[in-house]
Amino acid sequence: MIRIDAMWLAVEPVDMRAGADRLLARVVQVFGSAKSHHGYLFANGRGTRIKLVVHDGFGVWCAARRLNQGRFVWPSGSTQAALSRAQFDALVLGLPWQRLEHMQLITHV
């Protein structure tokens, strides 16, 4: 398995025709550098597709995911955001990852 120590989300949409090299250039542009064992997530403008770029210390891995129904929940505002493992897992399933902390507690019955 590829080790990922930190996960970063690029907020601005990207053209999903971009391959690993173009996405890596975008990582350097948005984040300043591509750190080893860090993952960088990008989405298209409609929020139906995402790509993950991971620098494993030796090279670059690129993975893609598409939702056939619905959209990925994507933030707006700043150009980048950090994600926890639980938030990443929820995001790639199309779940509301930004509300995970609030969903942990039941306050009304």
C-alpha positions as YAML, in Angstrom:
chain: A
units: angstrom
residues:
- id: 1
  name: MET
  ca: [0.00, 0.00, 0.00]
- id: 2
  name: ILE
  ca: [0.98, 3.58, -0.53]
- id: 3
  name: ARG
  ca: [1.60, 5.43, 2.73]
- id: 4
  name: ILE
  ca: [-0.25, 8.74, 3.03]
- id: 5
  name: ASP
  ca: [0.60, 10.81, 6.11]
- id: 6
  name: ALA
  ca: [-1.40, 13.92, 5.21]
- id: 7
  name: MET
  ca: [-4.26, 14.67, 2.84]
- id: 8
  name: TRP
  ca: [-4.79, 18.04, 1.18]
- id: 9
  name: LEU
  ca: [-7.74, 19.31, -0.82]
- id: 10
  name: ALA
  ca: [-7.33, 21.80, -3.68]
- id: 11
  name: VAL
  ca: [-10.54, 23.84, -3.73]
- id: 12
  name: GLU
  ca: [-10.33, 25.28, -7.26]
- id: 13
  name: PRO
  ca: [-11.77, 22.95, -9.94]
- id: 14
  name: VAL
  ca: [-9.39, 21.30, -12.36]
- id: 15
  name: ASP
  ca: [-9.77, 19.79, -15.84]
- id: 16
  name: MET
  ca: [-10.10, 16.03, -15.33]
- id: 17
  name: ARG
  ca: [-8.24, 15.36, -18.58]
- id: 18
  name: ALA
  ca: [-5.09, 16.38, -16.67]
- id: 19
  name: GLY
  ca: [-2.67, 13.57, -16.02]
- id: 20
  name: ALA
  ca: [-0.20, 13.05, -13.19]
- id: 21
  name: ASP
  ca: [2.35, 15.56, -14.55]
- id: 22
  name: ARG
  ca: [-0.16, 18.38, -15.00]
- id: 23
  name: LEU
  ca: [-1.71, 17.71, -11.60]
- id: 24
  name: LEU
  ca: [1.73, 17.64, -10.01]
- id: 25
  name: ALA
  ca: [2.43, 21.06, -11.54]
- id: 26
  name: ARG
  ca: [-0.88, 22.25, -10.04]
- id: 27
  name: VAL
  ca: [0.16, 20.87, -6.62]
- id: 28
  name: VAL
  ca: [3.38, 22.89, -6.77]
- id: 29
  name: GLN
  ca: [1.42, 25.98, -7.87]
- id: 30
  name: VAL
  ca: [-1.24, 25.71, -5.13]
- id: 31
  name: PHE
  ca: [0.69, 24.15, -2.23]
- id: 32
  name: GLY
  ca: [4.24, 25.34, -2.95]
- id: 33
  name: SER
  ca: [5.68, 21.81, -3.22]
- id: 34
  name: ALA
  ca: [4.70, 18.17, -3.39]
- id: 35
  name: LYS
  ca: [5.78, 16.57, -0.12]
- id: 36
  name: SER
  ca: [6.48, 12.86, 0.01]
- id: 37
  name: HIS
  ca: [3.71, 10.74, 1.52]
- id: 38
  name: HIS
  ca: [1.19, 13.53, 1.09]
- id: 39
  name: GLY
  ca: [-1.97, 13.16, -1.00]
- id: 40
  name: TYR
  ca: [-3.55, 15.99, -2.98]
- id: 41
  name: LEU
  ca: [-7.20, 15.87, -4.06]
- id: 42
  name: PHE
  ca: [-8.70, 17.72, -7.02]
- id: 43
  name: ALA
  ca: [-12.28, 17.86, -8.35]
- id: 44
  name: ASN
  ca: [-13.89, 18.89, -11.61]
- id: 45
  name: GLY
  ca: [-16.19, 21.92, -11.82]
- id: 46
  name: ARG
  ca: [-19.39, 19.86, -11.47]
- id: 47
  name: GLY
  ca: [-18.10, 17.94, -8.45]
- id: 48
  name: THR
  ca: [-18.76, 14.54, -10.03]
- id: 49
  name: ARG
  ca: [-15.13, 13.45, -10.41]
- id: 50
  name: ILE
  ca: [-12.04, 13.62, -8.23]
- id: 51
  name: LYS
  ca: [-8.37, 12.79, -8.74]
- id: 52
  name: LEU
  ca: [-5.83, 12.02, -6.05]
- id: 53
  name: VAL
  ca: [-2.11, 12.61, -6.59]
- id: 54
  name: VAL
  ca: [0.33, 11.05, -4.12]
- id: 55
  name: HIS
  ca: [4.09, 11.56, -4.03]
- id: 56
  name: ASP
  ca: [5.45, 8.35, -2.47]
- id: 57
  name: GLY
  ca: [9.06, 9.51, -2.17]
- id: 58
  name: PHE
  ca: [10.11, 7.87, -5.44]
- id: 59
  name: GLY
  ca: [7.43, 8.87, -7.93]
- id: 60
  name: VAL
  ca: [3.87, 10.04, -8.32]
- id: 61
  name: TRP
  ca: [0.65, 8.02, -8.17]
- id: 62
  name: CYS
  ca: [-2.60, 9.27, -9.66]
- id: 63
  name: ALA
  ca: [-6.04, 7.77, -8.96]
- id: 64
  name: ALA
  ca: [-9.49, 8.84, -10.13]
- id: 65
  name: ARG
  ca: [-13.03, 8.36, -8.82]
- id: 66
  name: ARG
  ca: [-16.38, 9.22, -10.40]
- id: 67
  name: LEU
  ca: [-19.85, 9.39, -8.91]
- id: 68
  name: ASN
  ca: [-22.63, 8.20, -11.20]
- id: 69
  name: GLN
  ca: [-25.24, 9.99, -9.09]
- id: 70
  name: GLY
  ca: [-24.88, 13.04, -6.88]
- id: 71
  name: ARG
  ca: [-21.80, 15.16, -6.27]
- id: 72
  name: PHE
  ca: [-18.77, 15.19, -4.05]
- id: 73
  name: VAL
  ca: [-19.13, 17.71, -1.21]
- id: 74
  name: TRP
  ca: [-16.47, 20.29, -2.03]
- id: 75
  name: PRO
  ca: [-15.62, 23.43, -0.05]
- id: 76
  name: SER
  ca: [-15.39, 26.93, -1.41]
- id: 77
  name: GLY
  ca: [-13.29, 29.83, -0.23]
- id: 78
  name: SER
  ca: [-9.57, 29.30, 0.38]
- id: 79
  name: THR
  ca: [-7.41, 27.50, -2.17]
- id: 80
  name: GLN
  ca: [-6.53, 24.53, 0.06]
- id: 81
  name: ALA
  ca: [-7.73, 22.55, 3.06]
- id: 82
  name: ALA
  ca: [-6.34, 19.70, 5.17]
- id: 83
  name: LEU
  ca: [-8.39, 16.51, 5.64]
- id: 84
  name: SER
  ca: [-8.30, 13.84, 8.32]
- id: 85
  name: ARG
  ca: [-8.45, 10.18, 7.33]
- id: 86
  name: ALA
  ca: [-12.13, 9.96, 8.39]
- id: 87
  name: GLN
  ca: [-12.96, 13.07, 6.35]
- id: 88
  name: PHE
  ca: [-11.18, 11.63, 3.29]
- id: 89
  name: ASP
  ca: [-13.02, 8.32, 3.64]
- id: 90
  name: ALA
  ca: [-16.37, 10.14, 3.82]
- id: 91
  name: LEU
  ca: [-15.52, 12.49, 0.94]
- id: 92
  name: VAL
  ca: [-14.65, 9.72, -1.55]
- id: 93
  name: LEU
  ca: [-17.97, 8.04, -0.72]
- id: 94
  name: GLY
  ca: [-19.84, 11.28, -1.44]
- id: 95
  name: LEU
  ca: [-20.84, 11.79, 2.21]
- id: 96
  name: PRO
  ca: [-20.91, 15.17, 4.03]
- id: 97
  name: TRP
  ca: [-17.34, 14.98, 5.36]
- id: 98
  name: GLN
  ca: [-17.43, 18.56, 6.70]
- id: 99
  name: ARG
  ca: [-20.09, 17.58, 9.26]
- id: 100
  name: LEU
  ca: [-18.44, 14.41, 10.63]
- id: 101
  name: GLU
  ca: [-17.61, 16.01, 13.96]
- id: 102
  name: HIS
  ca: [-21.23, 17.09, 14.49]
- id: 103
  name: MET
  ca: [-22.54, 13.69, 13.41]
- id: 104
  name: GLN
  ca: [-20.57, 11.97, 16.20]
- id: 105
  name: LEU
  ca: [-22.95, 13.31, 18.88]
- id: 106
  name: ILE
  ca: [-26.68, 12.73, 19.28]
- id: 107
  name: THR
  ca: [-28.13, 15.64, 21.21]
- id: 108
  name: HIS
  ca: [-31.87, 15.25, 20.49]
- id: 109
  name: VAL
  ca: [-34.09, 12.19, 20.65]
...
